[in-house]
């Protein structure tokens, strides 16, 4: 399976070099693309100097749009699978092999911070939101998920074909809505436990009010994802798959 590692990045000049150096220990940087999502610092140049491919957005479009670009890049360049990987040093490259192994049995594999008693630390409000969203996403995926918002995940060949045609771009909702989109196309989702590092700097805050607003937004996105019509390109792709299977 030809594997592409895609790194959506916005103003990650302070961390991208270390993330790529760690990644290079397990993955050739010839098969790494950094989607520079409108950075105003040296993120793109640092990534190029390290040996990764870089695709730049003229303006900041969000993680969902960056991953949409990554999936199109993968399809155009003959990659079978895509691993989404953070440029801030949180994701551990040694888990990529585990994602690939699990992909033998599923179209999408999510690296979960909380599966099997994971001890990743987050605020009580933030963790409560993550648990609630995971329960709702589990209903769509028809399997137990503990970390539906994790950005450390692998999309296999069938998922790449779907996401190269359409990938959700809703702010803060792309990871969850992509699960709904995938399951509506008959794709399978599972998760495996992974360890993640703390952020290189700062810590995300999540007040009760922000947590409530975030939860409401995700639920709205999930509701819309359920009733949205399937994009025409994906309908055609699904029809081709059915004809090929017949």
C-alpha positions in Angstrom: 0.0 0.0 0.0 1.5 3.3 -1.1 1.2 5.7 1.8 1.1 9.5 1.9 1.4 11.4 5.2 -0.4 14.7 5.0 0.3 17.5 7.4 -2.2 20.4 7.5 -0.2 23.4 8.9 -0.9 27.0 9.9 1.9 29.1 11.3 3.8 26.0 12.6 7.4 27.4 12.0 8.3 26.7 15.6 7.3 23.1 15.5 7.2 21.8 12.0 11.0 21.1 11.8 10.9 18.8 14.8 7.7 17.1 13.6 9.3 16.3 10.3 12.6 15.2 11.8 10.7 12.7 14.0 8.5 11.6 11.1 11.6 11.0 8.9 12.7 8.2 11.3 9.8 6.0 10.1 8.6 7.6 6.8 10.5 8.9 3.7 9.8 12.6 3.4 9.4 12.0 -0.3 6.0 10.7 0.7 5.0 13.6 3.0 3.1 16.6 1.9 2.6 19.7 4.0 -0.5 21.7 3.2 0.5 25.2 4.2 -2.9 26.7 4.9 -2.2 30.4 4.5 0.7 30.6 7.0 2.2 34.0 7.5 5.5 32.6 8.9 8.2 30.3 7.4 6.3 27.1 7.7 6.3 26.3 4.0 10.0 27.1 3.5 11.1 25.0 6.6 9.1 22.1 5.3 10.6 22.3 1.8 14.1 22.6 3.3 13.5 19.5 5.3 12.6 17.5 2.1 8.8 17.4 2.3 6.5 18.4 -0.6 4.5 21.6 0.1 1.2 22.7 -1.3 0.2 26.2 -0.2 -3.2 27.9 0.1 -3.1 31.6 -0.6 -5.4 32.2 2.5 -6.3 30.2 5.6 -9.2 27.9 4.7 -9.2 25.6 7.7 -8.1 22.0 8.4 -11.0 20.4 6.4 -10.1 22.3 3.2 -6.4 21.5 3.8 -7.2 17.8 4.0 -9.4 18.0 1.0 -6.4 19.3 -0.9 -4.3 16.5 0.5 -6.7 13.8 -0.7 -6.8 15.3 -4.2 -3.0 15.4 -4.1 -3.0 11.7 -3.1 -5.4 10.7 -5.8 -3.4 12.6 -8.5 -0.1 11.0 -7.5 -1.2 7.4 -7.1 -1.3 7.0 -3.3 -3.5 4.3 -1.9 -3.8 5.6 1.7 -3.4 8.9 3.5 -2.4 9.4 7.2 -3.4 12.8 8.7 -0.5 14.0 10.9 -0.2 17.2 13.0 2.6 19.6 12.5 2.7 20.7 16.2 4.5 17.6 17.6 1.5 16.0 19.2 1.3 12.9 17.0 3.9 10.1 17.5 5.2 8.7 14.2 5.8 5.2 15.6 2.0 4.7 15.6 1.7 5.0 11.9 2.7 1.4 11.3 -0.2 0.4 13.7 -2.7 2.5 11.7 -1.5 0.8 8.5 -1.8 -2.7 10.1 -5.4 -1.9 11.3 -6.3 -0.7 7.8 -6.3 -4.3 6.6 -9.7 -4.6 8.4 -11.2 -1.1 8.0 -11.5 1.8 5.6 -10.7 4.4 8.2 -8.6 4.0 11.3 -8.6 6.6 14.0 -5.8 7.0 16.5 -7.6 7.4 19.8 -6.1 9.2 22.9 -8.7 7.6 25.1 -9.2 4.0 23.9 -8.3 1.2 26.4 -7.9 3.5 29.3 -5.7 6.1 27.6 -4.4 8.8 29.9 -4.2 11.8 27.7 -4.9 14.9 29.8 -7.5 17.5 28.9 -9.8 19.8 30.9 -12.9 18.4 32.4 -15.2 20.5 30.1 -13.2 19.5 27.0 -13.2 15.8 27.9 -16.9 15.9 28.6 -17.5 17.3 25.1 -15.3 14.7 23.5 -17.1 11.9 25.3 -20.5 13.1 24.2 -19.4 13.6 20.6 -17.8 10.2 20.5 -21.0 8.5 21.7 -23.1 10.3 19.0 -20.5 9.5 16.3 -20.5 5.9 17.4 -24.1 5.6 16.5 -23.4 6.6 12.9 -20.3 4.4 12.7 -22.1 1.5 14.3 -19.0 0.8 16.4 -17.7 2.2 19.7 -15.6 5.3 19.2 -13.9 7.1 22.1 -12.1 9.9 20.2 -14.1 10.9 17.1 -12.4 14.4 17.0 -8.9 12.9 16.8 -6.9 14.3 13.8 -4.5 11.3 13.8 -6.1 8.9 11.4 -5.6 6.8 8.2 -7.9 6.7 5.2 -7.5 3.6 3.1 -8.1 3.2 -0.7 -11.9 3.4 -0.7 -11.9 6.3 1.7 -9.3 8.2 -0.4 -11.4 7.8 -3.5 -14.4 9.3 -1.6 -12.5 12.1 0.1 -10.7 13.1 -3.1 -14.1 14.0 -4.5 -15.5 15.6 -1.4 -14.2 16.3 2.1 -16.1 18.2 4.8 -14.8 21.7 5.4 -16.9 22.8 8.4 -14.8 24.6 11.0 -14.1 22.2 13.9 -16.4 19.6 12.4 -14.5 18.0 9.6 -13.2 15.1 11.6 -16.7 14.1 12.8 -18.6 14.9 9.6 -16.1 12.8 7.6 -17.1 9.8 9.7 -20.8 10.4 8.8 -19.9 10.8 5.1 -17.8 7.6 5.1 -20.4 5.5 6.8 -23.1 6.8 4.4 -21.0 5.3 1.6 -20.8 2.0 3.3 -17.2 2.5 4.5 -16.0 1.0 7.9 -14.5 2.9 10.7 -12.5 1.7 13.7 -10.0 3.1 16.2 -6.9 1.9 17.9 -5.2 3.3 21.0 -2.3 5.7 20.6 -0.3 7.9 22.8 0.1 11.6 22.0 2.4 14.3 23.2 1.4 17.5 24.8 1.4 20.6 22.7 4.8 22.1 22.2 3.5 25.4 23.6 0.4 26.7 25.3 -2.7 24.7 26.2 -6.2 24.9 24.7 -8.8 26.3 27.0 -12.4 25.1 27.1 -14.7 26.9 29.3 -18.2 25.5 30.1 -19.7 28.1 27.7 -17.2 27.3 24.9 -17.8 23.6 25.5 -21.5 24.0 25.2 -21.3 26.1 22.0 -18.8 23.6 20.5 -21.1 20.7 21.3 -24.1 22.5 19.7 -22.1 23.2 16.6 -21.0 19.6 16.2 -24.6 18.3 16.7 -25.8 20.8 14.0 -23.0 19.6 11.7 -24.0 15.9 12.3 -27.6 16.7 11.7 -26.9 18.4 8.4 -24.5 15.7 7.3 -27.3 13.1 7.8 -29.7 14.9 5.5 -27.3 16.4 3.0 -27.6 14.9 -0.5 -24.6 12.8 -1.5 -22.3 14.9 -3.9 -22.8 13.8 -7.5 -19.2 12.7 -8.0 -19.5 10.3 -5.0 -22.8 8.9 -6.3 -21.1 8.1 -9.6 -18.2 6.6 -7.7 -20.5 4.4 -5.7 -22.3 3.3 -8.9 -19.1 2.3 -10.5 -18.1 0.3 -7.5 -21.4 -1.6 -7.6 -21.1 -2.3 -11.3 -17.5 -3.6 -10.7 -18.7 -5.8 -7.9 -21.4 -7.2 -10.1 
